[in-house]
Amino acid sequence: MATSDYTAVSFDDSDTRRDEMHSIIKQWINDLVDSVDDAQTSVEFQEWLDVQRQFHDYSYRNTLLIKQQCPEASRVAGYRAWQEEFDRYVEEGEQAIWIWAPIITKRCPECENSPSYHANTDCEYDATPPEEWSRGLVGFRPAPVFDISQTDGEPLPDLETAATGNAGNLVSQLTDAADELGVTVRIVPEEEWSHGSARGICQRLSLIDVQPLVEVKDRANEADLARTLVHEYAHALLHFECVGDGSNATGRRRRFR
């Protein structure tokens, strides 16, 4: 993942951590709103979309916090999770990445506060005692996680995600559709592939050449090659203002679906 030129933030002071975490999220959103017309061409915004794709199980707030603290993060977990689930250990001296973790406990059916907070509110609910209340979300707390690059130990198991089956002429149909979609597409021989373990990439070469470039690594499994093409086309249509045969982007998206 490419990164723009900015200094990663940290939340070392426990006394101010909550306020600083809220502040960095609010400031980023305000900056985005102020430059909404440039959002799609913003390198910063495109990078955040890439991070959101990597951390799709996390809220946008936590995705943003991860990116701001560790721009190169690719997979994060808690200290004990790395040990107990992956047999990996956080290396000495590594700085935690702080995210928001949910607080789940018994809560009042009416005001939805925990028993301790409920006791200090004006809520008069007393139909059932606190020990009989159901558990639910009552708030969030700062929680430390660490990126895989901050750990050492057993390698993570590979997750097999390749598509299978007979693709027919789907690959050629997808490449033929590139012009109408406003996308430049290249199928790159494996020996020439320069994007590491990625199977495909979508990027804009410059702000002048606005047509996005999709590159996919060639492979014998054409079903999986077609899957990667569809995946990267989706990024091109959703994250870039595509150009092409003169029809608008919304129309192209509709036909693509």
Order of alpha helices (4+ residues) and beta strands (2+ residues): alpha-alpha-alpha-beta-alpha-beta-beta-alpha-beta-beta-alpha-alpha-beta-beta-beta-alpha-alpha
